[in-house]
Amino acid sequence: MNADNWHYVQGGSSLGPFTTLEMEGLISRGEIGAQTLVWNETLPVWEPAARHFEMADFSMPNVPGGGSGGSGGGGGQLGHDGLYVGAPSRGFLEALQVCFRKYVTFSGRASRSEYWFFVLWQILIGFVTGFIDGFVVGATGGFSPLNSIASLVLLLPTLAVSWRRLHDIDRSGWWIGGFYLAMIVLVGVASFAFAGLDIDTMADGSGVLIFGIFGLGFIIYSIVMLVFFCTRGTPGPNRYG
């Protein structure tokens, strides 16, 4: 990790990399203020410049996105895209780069565009690897090595960006973590319940009821999570950044 490759946020966009000396020059010219968000590879999240650099004047901080007339109560915390500078909008390619750079970063926030563009990347990668597997292995091979590898590679960044997306709307990432824990518990309960049941009993009674309850709970959870992932982030700082 290189601690001398600094980036800073201006107008909702990330600029850099800059050396520490170059950052100090930007600070002296007033282009970076005390509350300007900065980041390098050693930091898990973007932080105010005042935490890492000597500031000549704290009375007139240069807050990215500028001005006290920002909408939504965010004031100068909003960038030109109307989003909080700590979770700016992302382009298609930028979303992929950011999510892989934050491969296992569960702190901080992620905007809707960062999350949904990465979801689109997953779909495209899954389609391409599936097509290649089908061409090389065969449609009836029942084994998709490239697609399986891609799924494993994308697992952690997918979980991380989903976690950060929830943070952006000031909700705990355990909305996702709790779901997986519940899955483990339900599978264990279902296995125990089915252990002493024959096929006819499972089809007529307990099996249908258990799967019905589980299915209904999964549908409700999926709808709630879809709403969360589509919700605009809080306009200013929250508990998570």
C-alpha positions in Angstrom: 0.0 0.0 0.0 1.3 3.5 -1.0 0.6 6.1 1.6 1.9 8.9 -0.6 -0.7 8.5 -3.4 -3.4 10.9 -2.2 -6.8 11.6 -3.7 -9.3 14.3 -2.7 -12.9 15.0 -3.5 -13.9 18.1 -5.5 -17.3 18.7 -7.0 -18.4 15.1 -6.3 -15.4 13.7 -8.2 -12.2 12.1 -7.0 -9.0 13.8 -8.1 -5.5 12.3 -7.9 -3.2 10.7 -7.2 -1.0 13.4 -5.6 2.1 13.2 -3.5 2.1 14.5 0.1 4.1 17.5 -1.1 1.6 18.2 -3.9 -1.3 18.0 -1.4 0.4 20.5 0.8 0.7 22.8 -2.1 -3.0 22.5 -2.9 -3.8 23.2 0.8 -1.6 26.3 0.7 -3.4 27.6 -2.4 -6.8 27.0 -0.7 -7.9 24.3 -3.1 -8.1 21.8 -0.3 -9.7 22.9 3.0 -9.9 21.3 6.5 -13.1 19.4 5.7 -12.1 18.3 2.2 -12.3 14.5 2.0 -9.0 12.8 1.3 -8.0 9.2 0.8 -5.0 6.9 0.1 -4.5 3.2 0.0 -3.8 2.9 3.8 -7.2 4.4 4.7 -10.4 2.3 4.8 -12.7 5.4 4.2 -12.4 9.0 3.0 -11.5 11.4 5.9 -11.3 15.2 6.3 -7.9 16.6 5.3 -7.4 18.2 8.7 -6.8 14.7 10.2 -3.7 14.2 8.0 -2.3 17.6 7.1 -1.4 20.8 8.8 -4.1 23.4 7.9 -3.2 27.1 7.8 -6.8 28.2 8.5 -9.7 26.3 10.0 -12.0 29.2 10.0 -12.8 29.0 6.3 -12.8 25.3 5.3 -13.1 24.5 1.7 -15.8 21.9 1.7 -16.2 19.9 -1.6 -19.3 20.6 -3.5 -19.0 24.2 -2.2 -21.5 26.7 -1.0 -24.0 26.9 1.8 -26.9 26.7 -0.6 -26.9 22.9 -1.1 -30.2 21.1 -1.1 -31.6 18.5 1.2 -29.9 19.9 4.3 -26.5 18.8 3.2 -25.2 22.3 2.5 -21.6 22.3 1.4 -21.5 18.5 1.9 -23.2 18.0 -1.4 -21.3 17.6 -4.7 -22.4 18.8 -8.1 -24.3 15.5 -8.6 -26.5 16.4 -5.6 -25.1 13.5 -3.5 -23.1 13.5 -0.4 -19.4 13.9 -1.3 -18.6 10.8 0.8 -20.7 8.6 -1.6 -20.6 10.3 -5.0 -22.2 9.0 -8.2 -20.0 6.6 -10.2 -19.7 5.8 -13.9 -20.0 2.4 -15.3 -16.2 1.6 -15.4 -15.5 3.6 -12.2 -17.9 1.5 -10.2 -16.0 -1.6 -11.1 -12.7 0.0 -10.2 -14.0 1.3 -6.9 -15.6 -1.9 -5.8 -12.4 -3.9 -6.6 -10.3 -1.3 -4.8 -12.6 -1.7 -1.8 -12.6 -5.5 -2.2 -13.2 -6.2 1.4 -14.0 -2.7 2.7 -17.2 -2.9 4.7 -16.9 0.6 6.2 -18.0 3.8 4.5 -20.8 4.4 2.0 -21.7 3.6 -1.6 -24.1 5.5 -3.8 -26.9 3.9 -5.8 -24.9 4.2 -9.1 -21.9 2.5 -7.5 -24.0 -0.4 -6.3 -26.2 -0.9 -9.4 -23.4 -0.5 -11.9 -21.5 -3.2 -10.1 -24.6 -5.4 -10.2 -24.7 -4.9 -13.9 -21.0 -5.9 -14.1 -21.8 -9.1 -12.3 -24.6 -9.9 -14.8 -22.3 -9.2 -17.8 -19.4 -11.2 -16.3 -21.7 -14.1 -15.5 -23.2 -14.0 -19.0 -19.7 -14.0 -20.7 -18.2 -16.6 -18.5 -21.3 -18.8 -18.8 -21.1 -18.5 -22.6 -17.4 -19.4 -22.6 -18.0 -22.4 -20.4 -20.9 -23.6 -22.6 -18.7 -23.3 -25.7 -15.7 -25.0 -24.1 -17.3 -27.6 -21.7 -20.6 -28.0 -23.5 -24.1 -27.0 -22.7 -24.8 -30.4 -21.0 -21.5 -30.7 -19.2 -23.0 -29.7 -15.9 -19.7 -28.0 -14.9 -18.9 -24.3 -15.4 -15.4 -23.7 -14.1 -14.9 -20.2 -15.4 -18.3 -19.0 -14.2 -17.7 -20.6 -10.8 -14.4 -18.9 -10.4 -15.9 -15.5 -11.4 -18.7 -16.0 -8.8 -16.1 -16.7 -6.1 -14.0 -13.6 -7.1 -17.1 -11.4 -7.1 -18.5 -12.7 -3.8 -16.7 -10.5 -1.3 -16.8 -7.2 -3.3 -20.5 -7.8 -3.8 -21.1 -8.3 -0.1 -18.9 -5.3 0.7 -20.7 -2.8 -1.7 -24.1 -4.0 -0.5 -23.0 -3.4 3.0 -21.8 0.1 2.1 -25.0 0.8 0.1 -27.0 0.2 3.3 -24.6 2.5 5.2 -25.4 5.2 2.6 -29.1 5.2 3.8 -28.0 5.1 7.4 -28.8 1.4 7.9 -26.7 -1.3 9.4 -25.0 -3.8 7.0 -26.4 -6.5 9.3 -29.6 -6.3 7.3 -27.5 -8.5 5.0 -25.4 -10.4 7.5 -28.4 -11.2 9.6 -30.1 -12.7 6.6 -27.3 -15.2 6.1 -27.3 -16.1 9.7 -31.0 -16.7 9.6 -30.5 -18.9 6.5 -28.1 -21.1 8.5 -30.5 -21.4 11.3 -33.5 -22.1 9.1 -31.6 -24.8 7.2 -30.6 -26.4 10.5 -34.2 -26.3 11.7 -35.6 -27.6 8.5 -33.1 -30.5 8.4 -34.0 -31.4 12.0 -37.7 -31.2 11.2 -37.5 -33.3 8.1 -35.3 -36.0 9.7 -38.2 -38.0 11.1 -40.7 -37.4 8.3 -41.4 -39.6 5.3 -42.1 -38.2 1.8 -45.9 -38.3 2.1 -45.9 -36.4 5.4 -43.5 -33.8 4.0 -45.7 -33.3 0.9 -49.0 -33.1 2.8 -48.1 -31.3 6.0 -45.1 -30.1 7.9 -42.8 -29.9 4.8 -45.2 -27.6 2.9 -45.8 -25.4 5.9 -42.1 -24.9 6.7 -41.2 -24.2 3.0 -44.2 -21.9 2.7 -43.2 -19.8 5.8 -39.6 -19.7 4.6 -40.6 -18.7 1.0 -42.9 -15.9 2.3 -40.2 -14.6 4.6 -37.7 -14.6 1.7 -40.1 -12.7 -0.6 -40.7 -10.0 2.1 -37.0 -9.7 2.8 -36.2 -9.4 -0.9 -38.7 -6.6 -1.4 -37.4 -4.7 1.6 -33.8 -5.0 0.4 -34.7 -3.9 -3.1 -36.4 -0.8 -1.6 -33.3 -0.1 0.5 -30.9 -0.5 -2.5 -33.0 1.9 -4.6 -33.3 4.5 -1.8 -31.3 7.8 -2.2 -28.5 8.2 0.3 -28.7 10.6 3.2 -27.7 14.1 2.0 -25.0 14.6 4.7 -22.8 12.7 7.1 -24.5 9.8 9.0 -23.4 7.2 11.5 -21.2 5.5 8.8 -19.4 8.4 7.2 
